[in-house]
């Protein structure tokens, strides 16, 4: 079943999962996919209108698993959003419309 939205997430402590769940609830019609579950997948080609990636910031950059995940991801139909950092940043982005475009 194709979802309107898909959010791939990586979480070490559960904070990024909490953010991903809040964004998914706000968007509706959203599938949450843990990046760790796709570690050995050669190519990822989501069939969704909007694709998001939620992850923490490690030393001002992406966690290695997220960076490796982003490499084989095929181009998306529409938009890709990357949410890194704190919950308040995600909430601010959502209120400004940058997550619902």
N, C-alpha and C positions, 0 to 999 in steps of 0.2 A: 504494500500500500504506500503510495507516494504521499509525503507530507508537504504541506505548504512551506514549512520551516524546519531546518535541522540545526541543532547546536552540538558541535563537537566540544568536549570539555576534557581538561586535564586538571586533576586536583590532588594535592598531596595531603592536605589537612581537612578537606571538606568545604573550605570557603568558596572555591571556584564552583563547586557543584551547587552550593546554595545560591550563588549568583546566577548560574545557568538555569536553575529551577525558577527563579523569580522572573528572569527574562522570558522563559518558555511560557510561564503562566500569563504574562502580559501580552505576548504575541498570539497565543492560542495556536492550535493545529501545529504543534511542535514536537519533534522527536529529539530526545537527548541521547547522544552516543558518546561513551567514554573513549577517548583517544587510545588508551591502553589496550582496549579490546581489538584495535585495528593494527596493532604493531607489526604483524607479519602479512598484512594485506598489500599486494603489489601496487594496486591502483585504486584510488577512491574517486568515484564519480557520482556525487549526490544528485538525486533528481528532486530538487526543491527550489522554490522561488527565492528563498533567502537562506543563506548559510552563515552560521556564526561559529566562532572559535573562542572559548572562554578558558583562560589559564592564568596562573599567577605570574608575577614577574620575579625572575631569579637573577640577581646581580645586574639589573637594568636590561635584561633581555629575556628571550623565550627559554623555557626549559628545553633541554635537549630532545626529549621525546616529542614535544610539540614542533620543534624545528624539523625533525626528521619526518613527522607526519605531514607537514605542509609540502614537502618535496614532491611526493607522488600524487597529490590531489589534482585532479583534472579541472579545467575551467568550469565555472559555474554558469548557470543560465543567467542569473541576475546579479545579486549583490552578495558581498562577503563582509562580515563585520568581525572585528577582533576586539575582544574585551579583556583588558589586562589591568591588574591593579585591584583597587578596593571596590566594595559594593557601592559606595557613594558615587564613584565615577560611572558605574553602569547605570545607576538610577538617574544621574544627571544627563547622561547620553540619551536615555530613554525619554526623559521629559523634553529634551530639545528636539526629539524626532529623529535622531540619527540611527536609532535601532529599529524603527518601524517603517522607514522609507519605503 
